Every structure is written in structure tokens, then in C-alpha cells.
Amino acid sequence: MTDNATDIAVVGFAHAPHVPETFGTTNGVEMLVPCFQQLYDRLGITKSDIDFWCSGSSDYLAGRAFSFISAIDAIGAVPPINESHVEMDAAWALYEAWVKLRSGQATTALVYGFGKSSAGTQRQVLTMQLDPYLVAPLWPDAWSIAGLQARAGLDAGRWTERDMAAVVAGDGDADSLLDQPYVADPLRAHDIAPITDGAAAIVLAVGDRARELCERPAWITGMAHRTDTPVLGARDLTVSPSTAAAAHAVTGGDVSGFDIAELHAPFSHQQLILAEAIGLKNGTKVNPSGGALAANPMFAAGLERIGFAAEAIIAGSANRALAHATSGPALQQNLVTVLGSENR
């Protein structure tokens, strides 16, 4: 992008504490208000400076219809706002806001996502994402679906249990992890993202407005999302064609030069699938934030991957970063964002 009117950057990111349980409402207001205030204070703005708001959440997770409407209480009733919502991870809300800004309908946007996973049994709630006629009535939970995916990869020789443990251990001791019992064979507790209540928010701005708000904006040089079939038996669960296609759309196949990559992998083996699908090089540090295996606030975790990647650029610790978000069972839907310290 060379036209200043369509140069769009992340200028601010904030997230709520990652905790296993909160005692607020399921509309996220108690978690969102501090996030918004942190961004206002950091950027020197008020809510009146935001042209467009877009959120991501799930009524199924909240356990009530139109929960996103009551979440708008976190914004406030005055002044009137231009607002939208997506029923999935807020990374897709950021995509909508990015399109809104590119079309010239706004110069600033605030994107947020929230989820209170502790309010129910998350792995069963996620069953509602499955085929409502043939699969969901059987009630396979999210851990079981991921276990089938992990087992398929093991049987095909695409990875080993040690490879999965190495994702979790990093530079630590993988052997001790392999001694732990299975909870959804072949998955152990450490292979599964923890239950996390949380919220996150990002401010986007266009061109010169971005430069006014942030000394070193994280410019979005490309975003794309793709979807694989929801029919689990109709696709090879050990690979992610939609991730590969989205990554190719924004990188043109050149994945060199990324300092960091934030991958949204709620299960250890999925990080292996994603890294291969994108084609990440050894010089790229993967998930310096800890990723979803460290904290997985539903419907905000994907947005956080973009936020953490952008924050590294804003802080000057990275010049080029890739962020990934996923939604749906077994990596069904995938979004890839490329960010850089320069707007090209």
C-alpha cells in the first residue's frame, strides 16, 4: 500500500488480565472498561475520537442472546457511535474495521473481543460450531475433536508426542511433560489451552492520524482469511490449506524476514500444523507472548495475537511480524495478518 489514505496501522493494544475465572457478568463490561481506559490514556484520546467500533464475541459462550449489545455499556451511550459485531474471534472484527478504514469511511477504529469461558463448560459449548445435523447431536467436545486431529498426525508420522511436548516446553524439559497422564488421548493437560476469562482491544488509525497517535505504528501491510470445509471427514486434519492460502495471499510466498510470529494454536499439535502451513523459517521466533497455550481468552485470543505482534513493532523489538487467528473446529477458519514498522 502506498496511498496514504489506505495506510492503516495498529497504534494501541490492551488486554485484561488472563485469569481462570472472573466474577463479573458474561457481557465483558467489567473487563473491557479498563482496557478502553488504558488505550485512551496511552494515546491521549477520548471515545469521541473513535470513528468506528467493532467487536467479536459469542452468544453461545455468554449463554444469552445479543450479549454483544449489553457489552456496549463499556463504551457508553454518549456520543452516539457507529458500531458492528462479528460472532467469532475479534481478529475478524479487526478485519472488518480494516476494510472500513480502507474504504475511507473512518480514520480511526477500536476493535475489541471478550469471553468468559468459566461461565460454562467451554469444550462442550464449542460443540455448537459443528454440523448441526450429523455431528453436533453426537456431542463430541472440542478436546475430543482435537484429539482425533492429533492422533491422525501421529499415525501419519507428521509429528510425535515429543514434538508436541517440545512446543509446550520451549527450552525447558519435554521429558517431564511426557510423563503426565492423558486427558484426551493423545493430548495431555499441557497440550490444551487453559480456560481463560479475558478481553482485548486494539486501536487502528489511518495514515497521518496513526503517526500522530503513535511514534512507531505497526502498519498492517496485508490481511487475508480463508475457510476449509466444516465437514471433518472431508479434509485432511493434519494440514491446514486455508492457513497456507491466507498466508500466501499476504506474503506472496515470501515468509523470510519475520522477526516474530504469533500463532493462535489452542492445542500443541496445531502450532506444528500452522508453522508448516505458513512455511515459517527457523529465524522467526514463534509465540514470544506464550500463545494460546499460556492464555486462551475465547473470542479475544486471536485478536491478542495481532496485538502482541503489533506491540513488538511499536516497542521496537521487531520490524516485521506475522499474526494468525483461528476459529472453528480443528483449524477450520484461519486469518493471517502481516505487520511492519514501515507502511509497505
N, C-alpha and C positions, 0 to 999 in steps of 0.2 A: 504494500500500500504506500503510495507516495503522495496522494492528495491529502492535505492537512485536515480536510473536513471529515475524512474517514479514518484518520489515525486514532485508535482507541486504546486506552491503557487502564490497567488496574492501578489506582492511586492509593488505595487503602484496604486493609483486611483486618478483621477482628473475629474472634471466636469465643464462645462461652467456655468455662472450664469443662474438661472432659471428666464426667463423673458417672458412676454406675447407676445412680438414682437421684432424682430431684423430687421435691415435694410440691412443686408448682403445678399449674394446670397443663393440659396437653396442647394448648394453643401456642405455647412457646413464648408468651409475652414476657415472663419473668427472666428468661434467658436472653431475649432479643434486646430489651431496653438498654442494658449495659453495653452490648455490642454496638448499638447505634450511637450511644453517647461517646464511646471510645473513638469512633470514627469522626464524629462531629468535632471533638476536642482536638484530635490529631490533625485534621485537615483545616480547622478553623472555619467550619461551615455550620449551618443550621439545616433543619429539614426543609426549609423553604428553598434551599439551593439545589434540591434534588428534583430533576425533571420527570423521572420515571422510576417506579418501584416494581420489582418483580420477585416473587417468592416461589419456593419449592417445598412441598410437604406432602403428607398423605393422610387422607381422612381415615383410611383403614388403620393406620398406626395410632392415630389420635382417638379412634373409637367413636367419632361423631362426624356428622355431615357438615361440610363447609367450614371446617375448623380453621382454614386459612383466613376466613373473613374476620373471625374474632382475634386472630393474630395481628390484624391491622391496628388493634388498640396500641400496639407497641410504637406505631408511627404517630398516632394522634389524629384528631378529627380536623384540625385547622393547621395549615391551609388545606383546601381540597387537593387530592392527589390523583395522578394518572398511574393506575396500578394494574398488574396482571399476575397470573399464578400458573404454575405447572404442577401436575400431580405426579412428581417424581423428584429425583435429586436436583437440588438447586443449581447444579452445574448447567442443567438445561434451561433454567431460568436465566442464568448468565448469558447463555447463547441467545435467548430471546431479546435480552437487553442489548446485547452486542448488535443484533440485527436492527433494533430500534434506533440505536445511535448511528449505525452506518447509513440508515435511510434518511438521516437528517431530522428526525422527529424529536430529538432530545440531544443535549450536550453532556448531561450527567445522568447516572442511574445508580440506584442502590439495590443490590441483589442480596437476598437472604434465604436461608433454609433452616429448618428446625425439626427436631424429632425427639419424642420422649419414649424411647424403646422400653423403658422399665415399666410402663403402664400395662403391658400385656406380655404374652409370650411371643417374642419377635419372630422366631423361626417358624411359628405357626401362622402368624399374621401374613408373612411373606408367601405363604401358600396361595393366597388370593391373587398372586401375579400369574399363576399357572392357567393353562387351558381350562376354562370353567365347565366344560362339558365332559372331558375324558380324564383329566389329570387331577384337578383341584378336588373333585369329590372323593378321591382316594386319600387326601390329606398327607401327601409326602411333605415333610418340613424342609426348610432351607438347608439344614445341616445334612439331611439325607441326600438331597439333590447334589450338593457339593461333594459329598462322599462318593456318590456314583461317578462324578466327574474326575475326582482324584484317583479312584480305582481304575477308571478307564485309562488314564495316563500311565499309571504304574504297570498295568497289564500290557500296554503298548510299548513299554520301555522308553517313554518320553521323559520320565523323571523317576527318582527313587524317593523313598521316605527320608533318606538322609538329605537329599536336595531340598525337600520341603522343610526339614528341620533347620537347614542352613539359612533359609530365608528368614526364619524367626530369630535364630541365634546371632546372625550377623557375624561379628568377630568373636562371638562367645562359644560356649561349649555345646555343640549339637548332640553329642553322645548322651548327655544327661536328659535332653529332651526326648530322645528315642526310648528312654526307659519308662516314660509316662504311659498310662493306660489309654486305650482308645475311648472316644466318646461317640464317634460315628465312623466306624472303621472304613477307611484307614486314617481318619482325622483324629488327632489328639486335641486336647483343650487349647494348646498354644497355636494350633493351626487355624483356629476360628477367631474372628474378630470379637472383641468383648462387647457386652451390652453397654451402650453408652448413651446417656442423655446429653444433648448439646444443640448448639445453634452457631451459625456463622454468617458473616455479612461481608460484602465486597462493594466498594465504590468504583465505578467506571467513569471515565471522563474522556472527552474528545479533544484532540489537538492541543492548542494553546491553553485551553482550560485545564488539561491534565498537567501541563508544565507549571501552571500557576499553583496547583494544589500539591504537587509532589516534585521534589528536587530531581529524583531519578525514577520516573514512571516505568512500570513494567508493561511494555507495549505488546498488545496481542497482535501477532503477525499472521495468525491463522487459527481457525476453529472449524471442526467438522465432526459430525456424528453419523453413525451407521447402525443398522439393526440386523441381527440374524433371526432366523425363524424361531418362533416360540415353541415349536414342536421339538421337544428334546430328542426324540428318536430319529429326527430327520437331519441332524447335524452331528459332526464330529466334535464332541465336547472337549477334546484335548487341544483344540486350536481355536483361534478367535479371528475369523475372517473379517468381521465388522471392525475390530480394532485395527487390523492391518490396513483395511481400506481407508478408515478415517485418518490413520497416521500418514499414509501415502498422500492423501488429499492435501494435507497441510505441510508436508515436508518434501514432497516430490520424490520421495525415496532416499533423500539425504538425511540420515539421522546422526551424522557426526557433529561434533561441536556443542552438544548439550552438556552443560555442567552438571545439571541435576534432572531427575525425572521423578515426578510424584505420581505413583500408580495406585489407583483405587482397587485394591485386592483384598476383599473381606476374608479370603482363605489363602493359606500359604501357597498352595499349588497354583493359584490364579496369578500370582506375581510372576511365576515362571512362564505361564502362558502369555501374559501380556508383554513381558520383556522380549520374548521371541517374536511375537506378532509385530511389535513395533520395530524390532531389529536394533535394540539399544546396544551401544558399544561399551567395552569394558571401562572406558574412561569416564562414563556417566555414573554419578552417584545416585543410587535408587533409594527413594523414600528416606531422605535425611530427617524428615519430621517423625519418622516411625511408622507412617502409613496407617491404614485402617486396622492393621493387626495390633496397633498400640491404642487406638481410639476410633470408634466407628459410630459417630452420631448419625443415625439414619436420616437421609434426605439433606444432610449437610456435609457428609464426608467427602463427596465428590467435589463440592464447591471448595472445601478446605484444601484439596489437592491443588487447585488453581491458586488459592490464596497463599499457601505455603511456598509454591513455586514463585509467585509474584513477589512475595515478601523477601525472598533471597535476592531477587534482582534489585528491588528497592533499597535493600541494605548494602548492596554492592558485593555480596559474596558469590554472586553468579551473574553471568552476562546473557546466557541463553538457557531456557528451561522448557521442559515438556511436562504437561499435566494431563492426566487421564481420569475419567469418571465412568462408572458403570451403573447400570440399573437392570433389573430383571434377573431371572434365574440363570445361573451358570454363564455369566458374562453375555447376556443376550443383547444388550444395548450398550454402545460404547461411544464416548466423546473424547476427542483429543484436542488439546489447545497448545499452541506454541507461543512462548513469550520471550521477549528480548529487551535488552537495555536500549536498543535503537529501534525506531519505528519503520523497519523494513525487513 
